[in-house]
Amino acid sequence: MADARDKAHDLLAQCGEALWGSRWQSDMAEALGVSDRTVRRWVAGERIPPGVFLDLIRLTAERSAYLDQITEELREAGGGV
């Protein structure tokens, strides 16, 4: 059980860094509608509510779609030559 919890906390941090960079905790808190302190507690090992991962899936999918759009625009602008 501890391994699954550790994996969840690792994924939280990986997602945060991928979406918002090295100072991700405040931005994640804002995006999830929770306090910075709540995110810090999760990082420190407190149980992460399952709904958080659903929100992060949505946020990462939105960011991925946005980056795909930019990639296509770069190709059209001559970067894919």
N, C-alpha and C positions, 0 to 999 in steps of 0.2 A: 504493500500500500504506500509506503514511503517513496518508493521509486516513481509511482504514478504522480504523486504530489510534487516530487522534485521536478519531474518532467513538465508538469503544468506550470510551475514557477519559472522554469527555464524558457518555456514557450512564451510566457507573458513578457519576459525581458527581451527575448529575440524579436517578438512582434513590436514591442515598444521602440526598440532601437531601429528596426527596419522602417517603421512609419514616421518616427519623429526625431531620430538621431540620438546622440548620447545623453541629452537632457530630456528624456522622453516622459518621465513620470508625471509631470504637471500637465503636459499636453494630453496624455492618455486619460488622466483624471477628468479633464475638461470634456474630452470626447465621450467619455462614458457617463458623465453627469455625477461623478463621485468626488470626494475630497482628495487632495494630494496625500493626506494622511492614510486614507483607505488604500490607495495604491501602494504606498510604502509598507503598509502592514501585509499586503499580499506578497510583495517582494520578500519580506522578512520571513515568510512561511505560513502566514494565516491562510485558511481555506479560501479559495477563489470561487465565488458563486458561478454555477454553470452558465448563466445568462451572459456573463462577461465574455466567454469564449464565442458565443453566438454574435455578440456585438463586434468582437474583433474579427471574426470571419467576414462580416459585412464590411467593416472598414478596410480590411486588406483587399477584398474583392473590388471595392470602389477604387482604391489606389492603383491596383493592378490594371483596371480598365482605363483609368486616366493615363497611366504610363504607356499602355498599348496605343492609345490615341496619339500621344505625343510622338511615340516611335514611328507611327505611320506618317504623321505630318513631317517628321524629319526626313523620312525616305522620299516623300513627295517633293520636298524642298531640295533634293539633290544629294542627300546623304547616303542613299542606297545605290549610288552609281558604282 
